[in-house]
Structure formats: structure tokens, C-alpha cells
Amino acid sequence: RTFQYFLNDKIDVDEKDFVRLIGFENIKVRIPDPNDDYIRPISYICDEELVMAMKAIVSNSYGITPDNLFITTAREFGFKRTGENIINALLSVYLTMLDNGEITEVDGKVRITD
């Protein structure tokens, strides 16, 4: 955390230790290049990016369940399997989205709140 001392007025570090330039708001969903074998670990993907991906998937789906949303989101980020770390990260983001009123569940299906 020494770098924080020197860059204190230029960076922001969130509660999950993601570092951003102050004022940077242009977060995008980064899907892995199919020609590259590198897949970012789930811990390298910020919650905001996961939220954006999940919302895009829900808006382009008809009647997706939470479990299918997690699997589809994981696949979009290049994960072939959904282990405990991946499911826990996605579930945490999903529950936050529910609490914030960004999404709802109706009859077991996920919908974006208007």
C-alpha cells in the first residue's frame, strides 16, 4: 500500500482493494479474446463489471433463473466451470443488486427493475 501514499490524490481504492484513477467512470465488460488463453481470475473482475454483464444477460434473456444467470455470466467471462469462488462472487453481486432494487425475481425468473 506504499503506492497509495504517493498516489493518494490520484487514485481511489475501494473496499475490495480495486484501484481506480479518481474520476474514472468508464467501466466496461471485458470479454476474453477467444484467441488468447488468458482468463482473468474472478477476483480480478470488479463488482461493477459483473453487474453490467449480468444486466446485459438478463435484458437479452427471456425468463432466466438466477442459477442460469450465474452460469451464463461465468461462461461470458471465459470460465469453463463454476466453482465455489465464482458462484460466491456472482451470488454476492446478485444479492446486492436485489437489495439495491436493480433487479427482482418474479416466479423464480430474474428481471431488471424499471
N, C-alpha and C positions, 0 to 999 in steps of 0.2 A: 504493500500500500504506500510505499515511498513515492511512487509516481503521483499519487493523489496530492501530496504536499506541493509538488512543483506545478501541477496542472489544475489546482483547486478551482481557479476561476474559469476554466475552460471545459471541464468535464463534470458529468453527473454520474454517480454510482447508485443504482437502485438497491432495493432490499435483497435481491438475488445476485448481487455483485455484477450486473451487466453495466458496462461502461459506455457512456454516450457523450458526444460533444454537446455542450449546453446549446439549446435551441434546435437541435436536430429532431425533426418530426417526421422524416420521410422513411418510415419503416415499411419494408416490402416483404412479401412472402418469397423466399428464395428456394425454388425447387432445384434439386440436384441435377447437374448436367448428366444425361444418360451416357455420355462418352467418357465420363470421369468416374473412377471407383470411389472417390471420397464422399462419404456421407457424414454430415455433422452429427455429433452425439446430441441427444435430446437436450442435454444440459447446456448446449451452445445455442439453443434456439430460445429467444426471449418470449415471454408470455404474449406480448402484443402481436408478434408474428403468428403464434399459434391461434390467437383469437381471430386474426384476419383470415387465416386458412380455414378455420372451422366455419366461419360465417360464409365464406365463398362456397364451401362444400354444401352447407345447409341450403343456401339460396339456389343452388343448382341441382338440388335433390328434391324428390317428392316423397315425403314420409320416411325420413331416415331416423333410425333409432340411435340413442346415444352410443351403444356398442359399435354399430356400424360407422358412426361418425368418427370414433376413435381409430378404428381400423383404417378407414379411408384417409384420414388425416396422416396417420403414420406412413401409409404407402406413398402419399404425395411427397413426403419428406425423404423417401427412399428407404425406409425401414422395411425389411422383408418379414420381420417378426415383431410382435408387440409384447415385449417382456414387461416385467413389473415396473421398471423405471419409466418406460414410455407411457404405459397406461396411467401411472400415478401422475405424471406431468400433465397429460391430457385431461385427466379427471379433475385435477386441481384447477386448471384453466376453465374447464366446463362449469364447475360448481361456482366459480367466481362470476362467470357470465350469467348464470341463473340468478345468483344473488344480486347482481347489478341490473337485472331486468333486461339484459341484451337479448336473451333467448328465453323460450318457455318450452315446456313439454306438454303436448296435448295428445292424449291416448297413446302415450309411450313414444311419440314422434317429436323430434326437435323442430322448432320453428323460431325464426328471427322475430323479435318483438318490433312492432311498427313504431 
